[in-house]
Protein backbone atom coordinates (compact mmCIF):
# COMPACT_ATOMS: atom_id res chain seq x y z
CA UNK A 1 0.00 0.00 0.00
CA UNK A 2 1.11 3.51 -0.68
CA UNK A 3 3.29 2.63 -3.66
CA UNK A 4 2.26 3.53 -7.20
CA UNK A 5 4.35 0.76 -8.74
CA UNK A 6 6.91 -1.72 -7.40
CA UNK A 7 9.49 -3.16 -9.82
CA UNK A 8 11.23 -6.26 -8.44
CA UNK A 9 14.38 -7.89 -9.74
CA UNK A 10 16.63 -10.95 -9.40
CA UNK A 11 13.89 -13.46 -10.23
CA UNK A 12 14.12 -14.70 -13.83
CA UNK A 13 10.41 -15.39 -14.42
CA UNK A 14 7.93 -12.62 -15.28
CA UNK A 15 5.12 -12.54 -12.75
CA UNK A 16 2.84 -10.29 -10.78
CA UNK A 17 3.21 -10.61 -7.02
CA UNK A 18 0.92 -7.84 -5.79
CA UNK A 19 -1.72 -5.41 -7.00
CA UNK A 20 0.97 -3.03 -8.28
CA UNK A 21 4.13 -5.18 -8.01
CA UNK A 22 5.83 -7.27 -10.70
CA UNK A 23 9.00 -9.11 -11.47
CA UNK A 24 9.94 -8.35 -15.05
CA UNK A 25 12.10 -11.47 -15.26
CA UNK A 26 15.24 -11.72 -17.33
CA UNK A 27 15.40 -10.62 -20.94
CA UNK A 28 17.24 -13.74 -22.08
CA UNK A 29 17.39 -17.45 -21.19
CA UNK A 30 20.51 -18.66 -19.41
CA UNK A 31 19.50 -22.35 -19.34
CA UNK A 32 16.97 -25.02 -20.24
CA UNK A 33 15.23 -24.35 -16.91
CA UNK A 34 13.66 -21.30 -18.61
CA UNK A 35 12.92 -23.02 -21.94
CA UNK A 36 9.17 -22.31 -21.80
CA UNK A 37 9.23 -18.90 -20.10
CA UNK A 38 8.42 -15.72 -22.03
CA UNK A 39 11.30 -13.26 -21.75
CA UNK A 40 11.02 -9.50 -21.87
CA UNK A 41 10.62 -6.28 -19.95
CA UNK A 42 7.78 -4.24 -18.50
CA UNK A 43 6.53 -0.91 -19.81
CA UNK A 44 4.65 0.99 -17.09
CA UNK A 45 2.85 4.32 -17.31
CA UNK A 46 1.76 5.95 -14.09
CA UNK A 47 -0.94 8.49 -14.96
CA UNK A 48 -1.21 11.85 -13.24
CA UNK A 49 -4.40 10.55 -11.61
CA UNK A 50 -2.11 8.62 -9.25
CA UNK A 51 -0.84 11.88 -7.88
CA UNK A 52 -4.28 12.66 -6.41
CA UNK A 53 -4.46 9.21 -4.80
CA UNK A 54 -7.08 7.58 -7.04
CA UNK A 55 -4.84 4.56 -7.96
CA UNK A 56 -6.86 3.99 -11.14
CA UNK A 57 -5.42 3.63 -14.59
CA UNK A 58 -1.96 2.14 -14.04
CA UNK A 59 -0.78 1.07 -17.49
CA UNK A 60 1.27 -2.12 -17.45
CA UNK A 61 2.51 -4.00 -20.52
CA UNK A 62 4.89 -6.94 -20.82
CA UNK A 63 7.05 -6.51 -23.94
CA UNK A 64 8.51 -9.82 -25.07
CA UNK A 65 12.08 -9.87 -26.38
CA UNK A 66 13.37 -12.12 -29.14
CA UNK A 67 15.29 -14.19 -26.56
CA UNK A 68 17.32 -17.07 -27.88
CA UNK A 69 15.14 -20.21 -27.90
CA UNK A 70 16.09 -23.31 -25.97
CA UNK A 71 14.60 -26.40 -27.63
CA UNK A 72 14.43 -29.94 -26.26
CA UNK A 73 13.95 -32.86 -28.64
CA UNK A 74 13.10 -36.47 -27.90
CA UNK A 75 15.51 -39.11 -29.25
CA UNK A 76 13.20 -40.11 -32.14
CA UNK A 77 13.43 -36.53 -33.51
CA UNK A 78 17.12 -37.10 -34.30
CA UNK A 79 16.12 -39.19 -37.31
CA UNK A 80 14.20 -36.25 -38.89
CA UNK A 81 16.54 -35.18 -41.71
CA UNK A 82 14.47 -32.06 -42.46
CA UNK A 83 14.79 -30.90 -38.86
CA UNK A 84 18.53 -31.51 -38.87
CA UNK A 85 18.94 -29.54 -42.11
CA UNK A 86 17.03 -26.60 -40.61
CA UNK A 87 19.08 -26.71 -37.39
CA UNK A 88 22.36 -26.80 -39.32
CA UNK A 89 21.27 -23.78 -41.38
CA UNK A 90 20.28 -21.84 -38.24
CA UNK A 91 23.66 -22.69 -36.69
CA UNK A 92 25.37 -20.55 -39.33
CA UNK A 93 24.58 -17.54 -37.10
CA UNK A 94 25.79 -18.55 -33.65
CA UNK A 95 24.63 -15.27 -32.10
CA UNK A 96 20.95 -16.01 -32.70
CA UNK A 97 20.59 -19.73 -33.35
CA UNK A 98 18.59 -21.80 -30.85
CA UNK A 99 20.24 -23.96 -28.22
CA UNK A 100 19.24 -27.59 -28.85
CA UNK A 101 19.35 -30.68 -26.73
CA UNK A 102 18.06 -34.21 -27.01
CA UNK A 103 16.75 -35.71 -23.81
CA UNK A 104 15.22 -39.09 -23.16
CA UNK A 105 15.63 -42.77 -22.54
CA UNK A 106 16.29 -45.36 -25.26
CA UNK A 107 17.18 -49.03 -25.39
CA UNK A 108 20.70 -49.92 -26.48
CA UNK A 109 19.38 -51.18 -29.82
CA UNK A 110 17.58 -47.88 -30.52
CA UNK A 111 20.69 -45.92 -29.53
CA UNK A 112 22.77 -47.99 -31.95
CA UNK A 113 20.28 -47.17 -34.75
CA UNK A 114 20.39 -43.45 -33.87
CA UNK A 115 24.21 -43.33 -33.80
CA UNK A 116 24.67 -42.04 -37.39
CA UNK A 117 22.07 -39.29 -36.92
CA UNK A 118 23.49 -38.42 -33.51
CA UNK A 119 26.94 -38.00 -35.07
CA UNK A 120 25.46 -35.42 -37.50
CA UNK A 121 23.65 -33.57 -34.68
CA UNK A 122 26.97 -33.33 -32.82
CA UNK A 123 28.18 -31.09 -35.66
CA UNK A 124 25.74 -28.43 -34.41
CA UNK A 125 27.78 -26.24 -32.02
CA UNK A 126 24.75 -25.43 -29.84
CA UNK A 127 23.69 -29.07 -29.36
CA UNK A 128 23.91 -31.16 -26.20
CA UNK A 129 22.59 -34.58 -25.29
CA UNK A 130 21.07 -36.18 -22.23
CA UNK A 131 20.28 -39.68 -23.40
CA UNK A 132 19.90 -42.48 -20.90
CA UNK A 133 20.60 -45.86 -22.42
CA UNK A 134 18.75 -48.79 -20.92
CA UNK A 135 20.25 -52.22 -21.24
CA UNK A 136 18.78 -55.60 -20.53
CA UNK A 137 20.82 -57.70 -18.14
CA UNK A 138 21.36 -61.37 -18.77
CA UNK A 139 23.05 -63.85 -16.47
CA UNK A 140 25.67 -65.99 -18.14
CA UNK A 141 25.07 -68.81 -15.74
CA UNK A 142 21.87 -70.18 -14.23
CA UNK A 143 23.66 -70.27 -10.88
CA UNK A 144 24.19 -66.48 -11.08
CA UNK A 145 20.44 -65.88 -11.13
CA UNK A 146 20.05 -67.14 -7.56
CA UNK A 147 20.46 -64.87 -4.56
CA UNK A 148 24.14 -65.10 -3.74
CA UNK A 149 26.29 -63.36 -1.19
CA UNK A 150 29.13 -61.27 -2.58
CA UNK A 151 31.52 -64.09 -1.80
CA UNK A 152 29.16 -66.65 -3.34
CA UNK A 153 28.92 -64.60 -6.54
CA UNK A 154 32.71 -64.24 -6.61
CA UNK A 155 33.16 -67.99 -6.18
CA UNK A 156 30.61 -68.68 -8.95
CA UNK A 157 32.35 -66.16 -11.24
CA UNK A 158 35.73 -67.78 -10.47
CA UNK A 159 34.43 -71.26 -11.33
CA UNK A 160 32.42 -70.31 -14.45
CA UNK A 161 35.30 -68.29 -15.93
CA UNK A 162 37.99 -70.91 -15.22
CA UNK A 163 40.26 -68.31 -13.66
CA UNK A 164 43.71 -69.55 -12.67
CA UNK A 165 43.81 -67.45 -9.47
CA UNK A 166 43.56 -69.20 -6.18
CA UNK A 167 39.98 -68.75 -4.95
CA UNK A 168 41.16 -68.46 -1.34
CA UNK A 169 43.49 -65.55 -2.20
CA UNK A 170 40.72 -63.90 -4.25
CA UNK A 171 38.23 -64.15 -1.36
CA UNK A 172 40.84 -62.88 1.12
CA UNK A 173 41.49 -59.83 -1.08
CA UNK A 174 37.73 -59.22 -1.35
CA UNK A 175 37.41 -59.34 2.44
CA UNK A 176 40.36 -56.96 2.83
CA UNK A 177 38.85 -54.44 0.37
CA UNK A 178 35.43 -54.75 2.01
CA UNK A 179 36.93 -54.16 5.45
CA UNK A 180 35.81 -57.53 6.76
CA UNK A 181 38.03 -58.76 9.58
CA UNK A 182 38.42 -62.59 9.63
DAFEN-V290503 format. One record per residue. N is the residue number from 1. PHI is phi as a letter, one per 30 degrees, with the letter a starting at -180 (NA if undefined). PSI is psi in whole degrees, 0 to 359 (NA if undefined). Layout:
[[N,PHI,PSI] [N,PHI,PSI]]
This chain:
[[1,NA,146] [2,j,349] [3,c,137] [4,d,318] [5,a,139] [6,b,118] [7,c,121] [8,c,151] [9,b,182] [10,i,353] [11,c,128] [12,d,343] [13,c,132] [14,d,128] [15,a,152] [16,c,134] [17,b,358] [18,a,176] [19,e,321] [20,b,36] [21,b,130] [22,b,150] [23,c,131] [24,d,337] [25,i,182] [26,d,159] [27,d,354] [28,b,165] [29,c,125] [30,c,350] [31,a,174] [32,d,344] [33,d,338] [34,c,19] [35,e,320] [36,c,8] [37,d,137] [38,d,141] [39,c,143] [40,l,203] [41,b,170] [42,c,131] [43,c,122] [44,b,135] [45,b,124] [46,c,105] [47,d,159] [48,e,336] [49,e,333] [50,d,329] [51,d,333] [52,c,7] [53,i,7] [54,d,333] [55,h,17] [56,c,145] [57,j,15] [58,e,128] [59,c,121] [60,b,130] [61,b,129] [62,d,124] [63,c,110] [64,d,140] [65,c,160] [66,d,60] [67,d,146] [68,e,128] [69,d,146] [70,c,123] [71,b,128] [72,c,131] [73,c,151] [74,d,156] [75,e,323] [76,d,339] [77,d,338] [78,d,332] [79,d,352] [80,d,99] [81,d,324] [82,d,318] [83,d,315] [84,d,317] [85,e,315] [86,d,315] [87,d,318] [88,d,323] [89,d,315] [90,d,328] [91,d,353] [92,d,333] [93,c,92] [94,d,340] [95,d,334] [96,b,350] [97,d,149] [98,d,157] [99,c,125] [100,c,148] [101,b,154] [102,c,135] [103,b,132] [104,l,185] [105,b,133] [106,b,155] [107,d,158] [108,e,320] [109,d,317] [110,d,320] [111,d,317] [112,d,321] [113,d,328] [114,d,348] [115,e,314] [116,d,318] [117,d,320] [118,d,322] [119,d,321] [120,d,317] [121,d,327] [122,d,348] [123,d,345] [124,d,118] [125,d,343] [126,c,31] [127,c,140] [128,b,165] [129,b,142] [130,b,75] [131,c,126] [132,c,126] [133,c,123] [134,c,138] [135,b,148] [136,d,141] [137,c,132] [138,b,137] [139,d,140] [140,d,345] [141,b,140] [142,e,326] [143,d,332] [144,d,349] [145,d,346] [146,d,161] [147,d,117] [148,b,150] [149,d,170] [150,e,318] [151,d,323] [152,d,318] [153,d,321] [154,d,319] [155,d,318] [156,d,317] [157,d,315] [158,e,314] [159,d,314] [160,d,340] [161,c,6] [162,h,50] [163,d,139] [164,d,348] [165,d,153] [166,d,124] [167,e,321] [168,d,315] [169,d,322] [170,d,316] [171,d,323] [172,d,318] [173,d,320] [174,e,314] [175,d,320] [176,d,313] [177,d,328] [178,d,351] [179,i,23] [180,d,123] [181,c,127] [182,d,NA]]
